[in-house]
Amino acid sequence: RGAFGLTGQACTGTSRVLVARPLYDALTERLAAAAGKLKVGPGTEDGVQMGPVATRAQYDKILAFVAIARDEGARVATGGASLTAGDARLGNGNFISPAVIADVPAASRLLREEIFGPVVAVRAFDTLDEAMAIADETEYGLALSLVTNDLPSVIRFARETRHGIVKVN
């Protein structure tokens, strides 16, 4: 919900997820599976869980970010494609499949810039200090999720990093 609610077009949306390495593969797989099951379409249709991107410019920007992720060596676990072409029910709308981008390099623009779309970047970390360094390598106070079972680390992370929102598990 945090990544794909409002089609990811919210400053409180989850655009980055840092995951403790032992949990990384399972969480990435589950997140990609959940994203792949979301019904995308016009809000007037029954069961639709995600609508279009607000503007054509934003649509183009999001698709460009998915291409940048690939160029930077990240893996698209699911989504990130235009759904408009070839689907008559979507017409000329700005529909993009919800994307989970895995194995995101530390220097990736996906970790540093605001996308405002249905794209979540997932990155593993080995130590709390590494996670904090990755999280703080942006000029924006992005929303971020931290997945770990170590409560003292969560508290330290939330206190010592610069973010608008830190979500836990």
N, C-alpha and C positions, 0 to 999 in steps of 0.2 A: 504494500500500500504506500509506503513512504517513497518508493522509487517511481511508481507508475500512477499513483493517484493524481488527478488533475493533469494527466498526460505528462507528468514530470515538470510541469510549468509552474513551479512554486519555489520561492526562495528557501522554503523549509523542506523541500524534497530531498530524498536520499540519493545523491549522485555518486557517492564514493562509499565503499565498504572495505574496511581493513579487517582481515581475518587472521587469527592465530593459525600458523601453518598446520598444526595437526587437524584443524577443523576445516581447512580451506577447500579441499576437493569436495567433500560432502556438502558443504554449504553452497558452493558455487553450482554444483549439480542440482540441488534442490531449488535454488533461486532461479536458475535457467528453466527448469521444468515448470515452475509456477508461472513465470513470465510467459512462457510459450503457450500456456493454457488460457491466458486472458483473452476474452472476446473483445475485439476492437471493431468499432463501427459507429454509426450515427447514434446519438443519445436517445433518439426516438424509438430505437429497436429494443425489444425485450432482451434482457440479459447482457447488454453491452456493459463492459467494465472499464473501457478506455476509449475516449473519443479522439478527435483529430487535434493536431498541433494548431495553434491559433492563427498563424500566418504562413504564407508561402516562404517568406524570408527565413522564418524560424525552422520550417521544414527542411529547407536547403542547408541551413547551418547544422542541423542535427545529423543529416546524412553525411555532410562533410566531416563531422567529428568522428563518425563511425569509420570512415575511410582513413582518417588520420590515425585512429587507434590501430588499424591493420598495418599501416605504414610504419608505425612505431614498434611493431612486433607483438601487439596484444592479440588475443584470440577472441573472436566473437562467439560466445557460447550459445547465444540465441538472439534472434531478432535483428533490429537495426536496418530493416529494409523498407522500402516504400511499399505500401499496400494499395495505393491508389490505382496504379496501372493494372488493367485487366480485371478489375472487380467493379462491375456496373453499379452495385449497391452503394459503393463509396464515392461514385461520381468524380468530381474534381477536387475532392477534399484533401486535406493534408494529413493523411493517415500513415503512420509508421509503426511497425511491429515493435513491441517493447524489447529493449536490448539489454543483455547482460554481457559485459565485456570483461573477460578474465585475463589473467597473467599480464596485467597492466604494468609496464615498466615504471620505475620510480620517477623518471623524468617526463612521463607522459603528460600531454596537455589535458587529458581527461581527468587527471588528478589535480590540476592547477586552475582550470578555467570553468566557469559556469556554463552549462549546456542548455538548461531549461527545456528539457525534453525527456522522453521515456528511455533514458540511458543510464545504467548504473555500472560504474567501474569497480571491479573487485580485485583486491591486491592482498597477498599474504604478507605476514611479517613474522619475524623470529623473536624479536625482543620488544619490550615496551618502548624503549628509547628509539628503536627503528620506526615503530608505528607513529610515535609522536613527531619524529622528524619528517616522515612522509606527510602526515596530516598538516603540518605547519608550513609546508612548501607551497603556499598559495597566498595571494594578496587578499583573497576573499574569505569571509567568515562562513564557509560552506557548512551545510549540514553533513554530518558524518555518523556512520554506525560503527560501533566497536563490538566484535563478537569474541567473547572470552569467558572463561569461568573463574577468573581471578579478580574478585571484587576490589582488593586494595589497588590493583593496577588500573581498574576502571576509574576509581576515585582520583588517582594521580593523573591519569590521562585527561579527565574532565577538568581538573583544576589547572593543569599546566599547559594546555594547548589553547589556541585561539580559534574558536568556532562559534557560529551562531547557535548550533544545536549539536549535541553529541547524543546519539541513540545507542543503547546498549542491548545486545541480543535481540 
